[in-house]
Each structure stands twice: as structure tokens, then as C-alpha cells.
């Protein structure tokens, strides 16, 4: 939890790379960060923007970071579609998960991303 708190702090301007993306950013850790930020009276939508910033950082070397990028597409879609719920959040979430599916090579992750889409559609 300490790592996720520091990652989502306003003082942190560093980015994750390689396996660190998979180790630190998980569906569970994002929800823990949401709880932490909420307790701190910080707008939880900042999680979305931090993930988006992380994504842009990784996209600077798209080919090298393709696996991490696909994973972040999924996490953004997961969080926006199932927890953040902005206007048109379902469309944004499904879009990001479809982007993840389009570049993901790991069949287990592809199934996970498809399952997330189904869960989002069930909430509609």
C-alpha cells in the first residue's frame, strides 16, 4: 500500500517502467488508492489522470512498452467503467478495453479484458 500511496501522491512526478507497471498498478491497488485519496479529501478522478499520464509516458516508446500499454488501457477502462462512472464512462471504458485487446498478446489477459467489457455492459 505504501508504494501505491506514493505513486498517487501529488509530489510524485516519476513514472513506472517494465514489470513495475504490473507489480504496482493492479485492479486492487487502484481501488486502495481510491480509498486513500478519498480519506485525504482528494478528488478520486485524479487516479484516471495519473493513469493517463503514465500511459502517455509509455507511449513515447510504443513498441518497447506494448505489453504495459495494453495493460494500462485495460486498467483505465476498468476503473472508468466500473468505479469512476463519468458521463459516457461506459463508452470510454469499452473503448480502452478494446484497444487493450487489439494489441495484447497474452490470451489470459485478453479474456480478462473481455470479461471487464461484459461487466461494464451489465451495469448499463
C-alpha positions in Angstrom: 0.0 0.0 0.0 2.9 2.4 0.7 4.1 2.1 -2.9 0.6 2.9 -4.3 0.2 5.8 -1.9 3.4 7.4 -3.0 2.7 6.7 -6.7 -0.7 8.6 -6.5 0.7 11.5 -4.4 0.9 14.9 -6.0 4.6 15.1 -5.0 5.4 12.1 -7.2 6.4 13.0 -10.7 8.1 9.7 -11.6 6.8 7.0 -13.8 6.7 3.2 -13.7 8.6 1.1 -16.2 8.6 -2.5 -17.2 7.4 -5.1 -14.7 6.9 -2.3 -12.1 3.8 -1.4 -14.0 2.3 -4.8 -13.5 3.5 -5.1 -9.9 2.3 -1.7 -8.6 -0.8 -1.0 -10.7 -3.4 -3.6 -10.2 -7.2 -3.6 -10.1 -6.9 -3.9 -6.3 -4.2 -1.3 -5.8 -6.2 1.2 -7.8 -9.2 0.7 -5.5 -6.9 1.0 -2.5 -5.6 4.3 -3.9 -9.2 5.5 -4.4 -10.0 4.7 -0.8 -6.8 6.5 0.3 -7.4 9.6 -1.8 -11.0 9.8 -0.6 -9.8 9.7 3.0 -7.4 12.5 2.2 -10.3 14.5 0.6 -8.6 14.4 -2.8 -10.8 14.1 -5.9 -10.5 10.4 -6.9 -10.8 11.3 -10.6 -7.1 12.1 -10.2 -6.5 8.4 -10.5 -7.7 8.4 -14.1 -5.4 11.4 -14.9 -2.4 9.7 -13.3 -3.0 6.5 -15.3 -3.5 8.6 -18.4 -0.2 10.4 -17.8 1.5 7.0 -17.2 0.1 5.8 -20.5 1.4 8.8 -22.4 4.9 8.3 -20.8 4.9 4.6 -22.0 3.6 5.5 -25.5 6.7 7.5 -26.1 8.3 4.2 -26.8 5.3 2.3 -28.0 7.0 -0.8 -29.4 9.1 -1.4 -26.3 6.2 -0.8 -24.0 3.3 -2.5 -25.9 2.5 -5.0 -23.1 2.4 -2.3 -20.4 0.4 -0.1 -22.7 -2.2 -2.8 -23.3 -2.4 -3.4 -19.5 -2.9 0.3 -18.8 -5.6 0.6 -21.5 -7.4 -2.1 -19.5 -6.8 -0.6 -16.1 -8.1 2.8 -17.4 -11.2 1.1 -18.9 -11.7 -1.0 -15.7 -11.6 2.0 -13.4 -13.6 4.4 -15.6 -16.3 1.8 -16.4 -16.8 0.1 -13.1 -15.9 2.7 -10.5 -15.4 6.3 -11.6 -18.6 6.5 -13.7 -18.2 9.8 -15.6 -20.6 10.9 -18.3 -20.2 8.3 -21.1 -17.9 6.3 -18.9 -19.1 3.0 -20.3 -18.2 4.1 -23.9 -14.7 5.3 -22.7 -14.2 2.1 -20.7 -15.1 -0.2 -23.5 -13.0 1.8 -26.0 -9.9 1.4 -23.8 -10.5 -2.3 -23.2 -11.0 -2.9 -26.9 -7.7 -1.0 -27.5 -6.1 -3.4 -25.0 -7.5 -6.4 -26.7 -6.2 -5.2 -30.1 -2.6 -5.1 -29.0 -2.4 -7.7 -26.2 -0.6 -11.0 -27.0 -1.4 -12.8 -23.7 -4.6 -14.9 -24.2 -5.3 -14.9 -20.5 -5.3 -11.2 -20.3 -7.4 -10.9 -23.5 -10.1 -13.0 -21.7 -9.8 -10.8 -18.6 -10.3 -7.7 -20.7 -13.3 -9.2 -22.5 -14.8 -10.1 -19.1 -14.3 -6.5 -18.0 -16.3 -5.3 -21.0 -19.1 -7.8 -20.1 -19.2 -6.4 -16.6 -19.4 -2.9 -17.8 -22.2 -3.8 -20.2 -24.1 -5.5 -17.4 -24.1 -2.3 -15.4 -25.8 -0.4 -18.2 
